[in-house]
Amino acid sequence: MPERAEVYDVAIVGLGPTGATLANLLGAAGRSVLVLEKEGGIFPLPRAIHFDGEVLRIFQAAGLREQVLAISRPGTQGMHFVNGAGETMLIRGGSAAAGPHGCANNYYFHQPQLEAVLREGLARFPQVRVRLRHEVVDVAQGDEFATVTYRSTESGDSHAAQARYVVGCDGARSPVRRAIGSEMVDLGLRQPWLVFDVVLEQPVDLPPYTVQYCDPRRPMTYCNVVGERRRWEIMVLPDDDREALVQPDTLWQMVAPWVRRDQASLERAAIYTFQSVVADGWRDRRLFLAGDACHQTPPFLGQGMCAGIRDASNLAWKLDAVLSGRAPDALLDTYESERKPHVRALIELAVRLGNIIQTTDPVLAAERDAKFQAGRPEIFELPPQLLGAGAFDPSVPDLAGRPFPQPKLDDGRLLDELLGRRGAVIGSPQLLSAVSPATASLWQRSGAIVIDRPDASLAEWLRSHDAGAVILRPDRYIVGVARSGADLDRISQYLPVAP
């Protein structure tokens, strides 16, 4: 029988990047956290290889910016979409220069190294307990707590823990999703690809950027990862013998135009099914889903892990606000309403790019090439996606519900170093003093920092958007902008404050 249950603010099931990020964010907020992971160590082979500037900003919020930068590299030259004739059709931009989040817009990394950084970060928090080699066998909900029963995979001993909330960051086969009863909705892409990772052992003349080879004879992707690591993703065609496809002789023959087997060592070769699915239902009372447990995307935008990290950021500040008593439990309902449309839009964009890449009909490929005026590439960048309805003013969708930039302030700090884990009200002293006492009380109760003398970079943002003030959430998404005291009173009502 399980022993007497321990009690935590939050129990997290799964210690991949999503679960580890959520645990770091909650630990930094002082929350007591139990993390359950059925494996004994970090999976040693590469999986995710890309994150974007917003995700680095989330790692910064967890206090791990420099540690993550030390094991990653900026994607300086972007992603090139090349047709069967070798002509570039599209380029997704890349640069090492600081973008809107106070860092480069894209980074490449080796997932085991990132997971090590995230796990080491948890050692800072004595109130965060990690139990490896423990699998969840039952989750039961009560009026005040959920009870998680879990079992050691070594001894077979059972234990129980109570938590105010439980978050399943437990992957595509999520036990927590089964407990919630959520169904996965298919968004239309299901295609097997061979993923082939190597480590170069001598210099090889390879592109420094990612290449999507949109060749109808055999669509492929090449990635310059980090250090000497390189990846090829190779579309599996209907007539392929999958068993033969993963044999070393076949693998090296397929990448022979780029690298020889005497120039690199094979690290991994496996066939994966790229799919596009979103769960219908991310919350049931005290249970939540995050990451692959509630959405999976094809990798054509490099947003799979990024989406899970954004889930963690969105959910962490809301859990902290509710647990601290600053916000009502209803705030947690905005997690799915905000994140689901956001992630669905990115998945649908990845599917559209996948349709470009995966074209195998020569006639359709020729029509595609003509459409993109091959040889005169169109350059694009991933636009910031709007959150679904939630804790922000919906009347200005060009700003509210989108991330606020992170400029460098006059004193040399980045904005988030000043704000910490708090939200913010930023504006001129004249406008901020024009609000009602009730609004000023809302700001105080929400824990927001009030900046009534914005420095040059913040003042410039306000001027460029014809705004007198802006309200930010702890996750740096914009609640709303104001041009008058009355505007500010109205927008402040979107701050989730407990009565």
C-alpha positions as CSV (number, residue, x, y, z in Angstrom):
1,M,0.0,0.0,0.0
2,P,1.2,3.6,-0.7
3,E,2.7,5.4,2.3
4,R,1.1,8.6,3.6
5,A,1.0,11.2,0.9
6,E,3.4,14.2,0.8
7,V,1.9,17.5,-0.2
8,Y,3.1,19.9,-2.9
9,D,1.9,23.0,-4.7
10,V,2.4,21.3,-8.1
11,A,3.3,17.8,-9.3
12,I,4.9,17.6,-12.7
13,V,4.9,14.3,-14.6
14,G,7.8,14.1,-17.0
15,L,11.3,15.8,-16.9
16,G,11.9,16.5,-20.6
17,P,12.5,20.1,-21.6
18,T,8.9,21.2,-21.0
19,G,8.6,19.7,-17.5
20,A,12.1,20.8,-16.5
21,T,11.4,24.4,-17.6
22,L,8.1,24.5,-15.8
23,A,9.8,23.1,-12.6
24,N,12.5,25.8,-12.9
25,L,10.0,28.6,-13.3
26,L,7.9,27.4,-10.4
27,G,11.0,26.8,-8.3
28,A,12.2,30.3,-8.9
29,A,8.7,31.5,-7.7
30,G,9.2,29.6,-4.5
31,R,6.6,26.9,-5.2
32,S,7.0,23.4,-3.8
33,V,7.2,21.0,-6.7
34,L,7.4,17.2,-7.1
35,V,8.8,16.0,-10.5
36,L,8.3,12.4,-11.5
37,E,10.3,10.9,-14.3
38,K,10.2,7.2,-15.2
39,E,13.6,7.2,-16.8
40,G,16.8,7.1,-14.8
41,G,18.8,9.6,-16.9
42,I,18.8,12.0,-19.8
43,F,18.1,10.3,-23.2
44,P,21.6,10.5,-24.7
45,L,20.8,10.9,-28.4
46,P,19.8,14.1,-30.2
47,R,16.1,15.0,-30.7
48,A,15.1,18.6,-30.8
49,I,17.8,20.9,-32.2
50,H,16.2,24.4,-32.4
51,F,14.7,27.1,-30.2
52,D,13.9,30.7,-30.9
53,G,14.5,34.0,-29.2
54,E,11.3,33.9,-27.1
55,V,12.3,30.6,-25.7
56,L,15.7,31.9,-24.7
57,R,13.9,34.7,-23.0
58,I,11.9,32.1,-21.0
59,F,15.2,30.4,-20.0
60,Q,16.3,33.8,-18.9
61,A,13.2,34.1,-16.7
62,A,14.3,30.8,-15.2
63,G,17.7,32.2,-14.4
64,L,19.5,30.1,-17.0
65,R,20.2,32.4,-19.9
66,E,24.0,32.3,-19.7
67,Q,24.1,28.5,-19.1
68,V,21.9,27.9,-22.2
69,L,23.9,30.3,-24.4
70,A,27.0,28.4,-23.4
71,I,25.7,25.2,-25.1
72,S,24.0,26.7,-28.1
73,R,24.8,28.8,-31.2
74,P,22.8,31.5,-33.0
75,G,21.2,30.5,-36.3
76,T,23.0,33.2,-38.2
77,Q,22.1,32.3,-41.8
78,G,18.6,30.9,-41.5
79,M,16.9,28.2,-43.5
80,H,17.0,27.9,-47.3
81,F,14.3,26.1,-49.3
82,V,16.0,24.7,-52.4
83,N,14.2,22.9,-55.4
84,G,15.3,19.9,-57.3
85,A,17.4,22.1,-59.7
86,G,19.3,23.6,-56.8
87,E,17.6,26.9,-57.0
88,T,16.6,28.7,-53.7
89,M,12.9,29.5,-53.5
90,L,12.5,30.7,-49.9
91,I,14.8,31.8,-47.1
92,R,13.8,32.0,-43.5
93,G,16.0,34.8,-42.2
94,G,18.7,34.4,-39.6
95,S,21.1,36.7,-37.8
96,A,23.3,36.8,-34.7
97,A,22.1,40.3,-34.0
98,A,19.8,40.9,-31.0
99,G,16.2,40.7,-32.1
100,P,13.0,41.8,-30.2
101,H,13.7,39.4,-27.3
102,G,17.1,40.8,-26.5
103,C,18.9,37.9,-28.2
104,A,19.2,36.3,-31.6
105,N,16.0,35.1,-33.2
106,N,17.1,31.4,-33.5
107,Y,19.4,29.0,-31.8
108,Y,20.7,25.5,-32.4
109,F,21.7,23.0,-29.7
110,H,22.2,19.4,-28.6
111,Q,19.2,18.3,-26.5
112,P,21.0,16.2,-24.0
113,Q,23.2,19.2,-23.1
114,L,20.1,21.5,-22.7
115,E,18.4,19.0,-20.5
116,A,21.5,18.8,-18.3
117,V,21.4,22.5,-17.9
118,L,17.7,22.5,-17.0
119,R,18.2,19.7,-14.5
120,E,21.2,21.3,-12.9
121,G,19.1,24.4,-12.5
122,L,16.6,22.5,-10.3
123,A,19.4,21.9,-7.7
124,R,19.0,25.6,-6.8
125,F,15.6,25.0,-5.2
126,P,15.4,22.9,-2.1
127,Q,11.6,22.9,-2.3
128,V,11.7,21.1,-5.8
129,R,12.0,17.4,-5.4
130,V,12.9,15.2,-8.4
131,R,12.2,11.5,-8.4
132,L,13.8,9.6,-11.3
133,R,12.9,6.0,-12.1
134,H,9.3,6.6,-10.8
135,E,6.3,6.1,-13.0
136,V,2.8,7.3,-12.4
137,V,0.2,4.6,-12.0
138,D,-2.9,6.6,-10.9
139,V,-4.1,10.2,-10.6
140,A,-7.2,10.9,-8.6
141,Q,-8.8,14.3,-8.1
142,G,-10.3,15.7,-4.9
143,D,-11.9,18.9,-3.7
144,E,-8.6,20.5,-2.5
145,F,-5.8,18.2,-4.0
146,A,-5.1,15.7,-6.6
147,T,-3.4,12.5,-5.4
148,V,-0.7,11.0,-7.6
149,T,0.2,7.4,-7.0
150,Y,3.6,6.4,-8.4
151,R,5.9,3.4,-8.3
152,S,9.6,2.9,-8.3
153,T,10.7,1.1,-11.5
154,E,13.7,-0.3,-9.5
155,S,12.1,-1.6,-6.3
156,G,8.4,-1.7,-7.3
157,D,7.5,0.3,-4.1
158,S,4.5,2.5,-4.3
159,H,4.2,6.1,-3.0
160,A,1.6,8.8,-3.0
161,A,1.8,12.6,-3.2
162,Q,-0.9,15.2,-3.0
163,A,-0.6,18.4,-5.1
164,R,-2.9,21.4,-5.6
165,Y,-2.3,20.9,-9.3
166,V,-0.8,18.2,-11.6
167,V,0.8,19.0,-15.0
168,G,1.4,16.2,-17.5
169,C,4.5,17.0,-19.4
170,D,4.7,13.3,-20.2
171,G,4.8,13.1,-23.9
172,A,2.8,11.7,-26.8
173,R,1.6,8.7,-24.8
174,S,0.7,10.8,-21.7
175,P,-0.9,9.0,-18.8
176,V,-2.2,12.3,-17.5
177,R,-4.0,12.9,-20.8
178,R,-5.6,9.5,-20.3
179,A,-6.7,10.5,-16.8
180,I,-8.2,13.7,-18.3
181,G,-9.8,11.8,-21.1
182,S,-8.7,14.2,-23.8
183,E,-8.7,13.1,-27.5
184,M,-6.2,14.1,-30.0
185,V,-7.5,16.0,-33.1
186,D,-5.6,15.3,-36.3
187,L,-4.7,18.4,-38.3
188,G,-3.9,16.5,-41.5
189,L,-0.2,15.6,-41.7
190,R,1.1,12.1,-41.0
191,Q,4.3,11.2,-42.9
192,P,7.3,9.0,-42.0
193,W,10.8,10.5,-42.2
194,L,14.2,9.0,-41.5
195,V,16.3,11.1,-39.1
196,F,20.0,10.6,-39.5
197,D,22.5,12.2,-37.1
198,V,26.3,12.3,-37.5
199,V,29.3,13.8,-35.8
200,L,31.9,15.1,-38.2
201,E,35.4,13.7,-37.6
202,Q,37.2,16.0,-40.2
203,P,36.4,19.2,-42.0
204,V,33.7,18.8,-44.6
205,D,32.4,21.6,-46.9
206,L,28.8,21.7,-45.8
207,P,26.3,24.6,-45.8
208,P,26.4,26.7,-42.5
209,Y,22.6,27.0,-42.6
210,T,19.7,24.6,-42.7
211,V,18.6,23.5,-46.1
212,Q,15.2,22.1,-47.1
213,Y,15.8,20.1,-50.3
214,C,12.4,20.3,-51.9
215,D,13.4,17.7,-54.6
216,P,10.4,15.6,-55.7
217,R,12.7,12.6,-56.2
218,R,13.5,12.6,-52.5
219,P,12.7,15.5,-50.2
220,M,15.3,16.0,-47.5
221,T,16.4,18.4,-44.8
222,Y,20.0,19.2,-43.8
223,C,20.8,20.9,-40.5
224,N,24.0,22.4,-39.2
225,V,23.3,21.7,-35.5
226,V,26.0,22.7,-33.1
227,G,29.8,22.0,-33.0
228,E,30.5,19.0,-35.3
229,R,26.9,17.7,-35.2
230,R,25.0,17.5,-38.5
231,R,21.5,16.1,-39.2
232,W,19.8,14.8,-42.3
233,E,16.0,14.2,-42.4
234,I,15.0,12.1,-45.3
235,M,11.4,11.6,-46.4
236,V,10.3,7.9,-46.5
237,L,8.7,7.1,-49.9
238,P,5.9,4.6,-50.4
239,D,8.1,2.0,-52.1
240,D,10.9,2.2,-49.5
241,D,12.0,-0.9,-47.6
242,R,12.1,0.6,-44.1
243,E,14.3,-2.1,-42.7
244,A,16.8,-1.6,-45.5
245,L,16.6,2.2,-45.2
246,V,18.2,2.3,-41.8
247,Q,21.1,0.1,-42.7
248,P,24.5,1.9,-42.6
249,D,25.3,1.2,-46.3
250,T,21.9,2.7,-47.4
251,L,22.3,5.7,-45.1
252,W,25.7,6.6,-46.3
253,Q,24.7,6.2,-49.9
254,M,21.8,8.6,-49.4
255,V,24.0,11.4,-48.0
256,A,27.0,10.7,-50.3
257,P,26.6,14.0,-52.1
258,W,27.4,15.8,-48.8
259,V,29.5,13.5,-46.6
260,R,31.4,10.2,-46.7
261,R,31.4,7.5,-44.0
262,D,35.1,8.0,-43.4
263,Q,34.4,11.7,-42.6
264,A,31.8,11.3,-39.8
265,S,30.5,8.8,-37.3
266,L,26.9,7.7,-37.2
267,E,25.2,8.7,-34.0
268,R,21.5,7.8,-34.7
269,A,19.3,6.6,-37.5
270,A,15.6,6.1,-36.8
271,I,12.3,6.5,-38.7
272,Y,9.7,8.8,-37.1
273,T,6.2,9.7,-38.1
274,F,5.9,13.5,-38.4
275,Q,2.3,14.4,-37.5
276,S,0.1,17.3,-36.6
277,V,-2.3,16.8,-33.7
278,V,-3.8,19.0,-30.9
279,A,-5.6,17.7,-27.8
280,D,-9.2,18.7,-27.2
281,G,-9.1,19.6,-23.6
282,W,-5.9,20.7,-21.8
283,R,-7.4,21.0,-18.3
284,D,-9.7,19.0,-16.1
285,R,-10.0,20.8,-12.7
286,R,-6.6,20.1,-11.1
287,L,-5.0,18.3,-14.0
288,F,-3.2,20.0,-16.9
289,L,-1.3,19.0,-20.1
290,A,1.7,20.7,-21.6
291,G,4.1,20.0,-24.5
292,D,3.8,16.8,-26.5
293,A,1.1,15.6,-24.2
294,C,-1.3,18.1,-25.8
295,H,0.2,18.9,-29.2
296,Q,2.7,17.6,-31.8
297,T,3.9,19.3,-34.8
298,P,6.0,18.4,-37.9
299,P,9.5,19.8,-37.5
300,F,9.5,22.1,-40.6
301,L,9.5,25.3,-38.4
302,G,11.6,23.9,-35.5
303,Q,8.7,24.8,-33.2
304,G,8.0,21.4,-31.5
305,M,10.0,22.0,-28.3
306,C,9.4,25.7,-28.5
307,A,5.7,25.2,-28.2
308,G,6.1,23.1,-25.0
309,I,8.4,25.7,-23.4
310,R,5.8,28.4,-24.2
311,D,3.2,26.2,-22.5
312,A,5.4,26.1,-19.4
313,S,5.9,29.9,-19.4
314,N,2.1,30.6,-19.8
315,L,1.1,28.1,-17.1
316,A,3.9,28.9,-14.6
317,W,2.9,32.5,-13.8
318,K,-0.8,31.6,-13.7
319,L,-0.2,28.7,-11.3
320,D,1.9,31.0,-9.1
321,A,-0.7,33.8,-9.1
322,V,-3.5,31.4,-8.1
323,L,-1.4,29.5,-5.5
324,S,-0.4,32.8,-3.9
325,G,-4.0,34.0,-3.7
326,R,-3.3,37.0,-6.0
327,A,-5.6,35.6,-8.8
328,P,-8.8,33.5,-8.9
329,D,-8.7,29.9,-10.1
330,A,-10.6,30.9,-13.2
331,L,-7.3,32.4,-14.5
332,L,-6.1,28.8,-15.2
333,D,-8.9,28.4,-17.7
334,T,-7.1,30.9,-19.9
335,Y,-4.1,28.6,-20.3
336,E,-5.8,26.5,-23.0
337,S,-7.9,29.3,-24.4
338,E,-4.7,31.3,-25.0
339,R,-2.2,28.6,-25.9
340,K,-4.3,26.3,-28.1
341,P,-5.0,28.8,-30.9
342,H,-1.4,30.0,-30.8
343,V,0.1,26.5,-31.1
344,R,-2.5,25.4,-33.7
345,A,-1.6,28.4,-35.9
346,L,2.1,27.4,-35.8
347,I,1.3,23.7,-36.5
348,E,-0.8,24.7,-39.5
349,L,2.0,26.9,-40.8
350,A,4.4,24.0,-40.4
351,V,2.0,21.8,-42.3
352,R,1.9,24.3,-45.1
353,L,5.7,24.5,-45.3
354,G,5.7,20.7,-45.2
355,N,3.4,20.6,-48.2
356,I,6.0,22.7,-50.1
357,I,8.9,20.4,-49.0
358,Q,7.1,17.1,-49.4
359,T,5.9,17.5,-53.0
360,T,6.8,14.4,-54.9
361,D,4.8,14.8,-58.0
362,P,7.1,16.4,-60.7
363,V,4.3,18.4,-62.3
364,L,3.2,19.8,-59.0
365,A,6.8,20.5,-58.1
366,A,7.2,22.5,-61.3
367,E,4.1,24.5,-60.6
368,R,5.5,25.2,-57.1
369,D,8.8,26.3,-58.5
370,A,7.1,28.7,-60.9
371,K,5.0,30.1,-58.1
372,F,8.0,30.9,-55.9
373,Q,10.0,32.3,-58.9
374,A,12.8,29.9,-58.2
375,G,16.2,31.6,-58.3
376,R,14.8,34.8,-56.8
377,P,14.2,33.7,-53.3
378,E,11.5,35.2,-51.1
379,I,12.8,36.0,-47.6
380,F,10.5,35.5,-44.6
381,E,10.6,35.4,-40.8
382,L,8.3,33.7,-38.4
383,P,5.8,36.4,-37.2
384,P,4.8,36.5,-33.5
385,Q,1.6,34.6,-33.1
386,L,-1.4,36.0,-31.3
387,L,-2.7,34.3,-28.2
388,G,-6.3,33.1,-28.1
389,A,-8.8,34.9,-25.9
390,G,-7.6,35.2,-22.3
391,A,-6.1,37.6,-19.8
392,F,-5.6,40.6,-22.1
393,D,-7.5,43.4,-23.9
394,P,-8.8,42.0,-27.2
395,S,-9.6,45.4,-28.7
396,V,-6.0,46.0,-30.0
397,P,-5.0,42.6,-31.5
398,D,-2.0,44.1,-33.2
399,L,-0.4,44.6,-29.8
400,A,-2.3,43.0,-26.9
401,G,-1.8,39.2,-26.6
402,R,1.6,39.5,-28.2
403,P,5.1,39.5,-26.6
404,F,6.6,42.9,-25.5
405,P,10.2,43.4,-26.7
406,Q,13.1,43.2,-24.3
407,P,15.3,46.2,-25.0
408,K,18.6,47.0,-23.2
409,L,17.9,49.8,-20.7
410,D,19.9,52.9,-20.1
411,D,21.7,51.3,-17.2
412,G,22.9,48.3,-19.4
413,R,20.4,45.8,-18.0
414,L,17.9,43.9,-20.2
415,L,14.3,44.8,-19.4
416,D,13.5,41.4,-17.8
417,E,16.4,41.8,-15.4
418,L,14.5,44.8,-14.0
419,L,11.1,43.3,-13.9
420,G,12.0,39.9,-12.5
421,R,8.9,37.6,-12.2
422,R,6.5,40.6,-12.0
423,G,4.2,42.2,-14.5
424,A,4.6,45.9,-15.2
425,V,2.7,49.1,-15.8
426,I,4.9,51.4,-17.9
427,G,4.0,55.0,-18.8
428,S,4.4,58.7,-18.2
429,P,3.9,60.0,-14.6
430,Q,1.0,62.2,-15.8
431,L,-0.9,59.4,-17.3
432,L,-0.3,56.9,-14.5
433,S,-1.4,59.4,-11.9
434,A,-4.7,60.0,-13.8
435,V,-6.1,56.6,-12.9
436,S,-8.7,55.8,-10.3
437,P,-7.7,54.6,-6.8
438,A,-9.3,51.3,-7.6
439,T,-7.0,50.9,-10.6
440,A,-3.9,51.7,-8.5
441,S,-5.1,49.1,-6.0
442,L,-5.4,46.5,-8.8
443,W,-1.8,47.2,-9.8
444,Q,-0.6,46.7,-6.3
445,R,-2.6,43.5,-5.7
446,S,-1.4,42.0,-9.0
447,G,2.2,42.5,-7.9
448,A,3.0,44.6,-10.9
449,I,6.0,47.0,-10.9
450,V,5.0,50.5,-11.9
451,I,7.5,52.4,-14.1
452,D,6.5,56.0,-14.3
453,R,9.8,57.3,-15.7
454,P,10.5,55.0,-18.6
455,D,14.0,55.2,-20.0
456,A,14.8,56.0,-23.7
457,S,14.1,52.6,-25.1
458,L,10.7,52.2,-23.4
459,A,9.7,55.7,-24.1
460,E,10.5,55.2,-27.8
461,W,8.3,52.1,-27.9
462,L,5.4,54.0,-26.4
463,R,5.9,56.9,-29.0
464,S,6.2,54.5,-31.9
465,H,2.9,52.9,-31.0
466,D,1.1,56.2,-30.1
467,A,0.7,54.9,-26.6
468,G,0.9,56.7,-23.2
469,A,1.2,53.5,-21.2
470,V,1.4,49.7,-21.6
471,I,0.6,46.9,-19.2
472,L,2.6,43.7,-19.2
473,R,2.0,40.3,-17.7
474,P,4.7,38.3,-15.9
475,D,5.3,36.3,-19.1
476,R,5.9,39.6,-20.9
477,Y,2.8,39.4,-23.1
478,I,1.0,42.7,-23.5
479,V,-2.3,43.1,-21.5
480,G,-3.1,46.3,-23.4
481,V,-2.0,49.9,-24.3
482,A,-3.6,53.1,-23.1
483,R,-3.8,56.7,-24.4
484,S,-5.8,58.2,-21.6
485,G,-6.5,57.6,-17.9
486,A,-9.8,56.1,-18.8
487,D,-8.1,53.7,-21.2
488,L,-5.8,52.7,-18.4
489,D,-8.6,52.1,-16.0
490,R,-10.4,49.9,-18.6
491,I,-7.3,47.9,-19.5
492,S,-6.4,47.3,-15.9
493,Q,-9.6,45.3,-15.5
494,Y,-7.9,42.5,-17.5
495,L,-5.4,42.0,-14.7
496,P,-6.3,38.7,-13.1
497,V,-6.7,39.8,-9.4
498,A,-8.5,37.8,-6.7
499,P,-11.5,39.7,-5.2
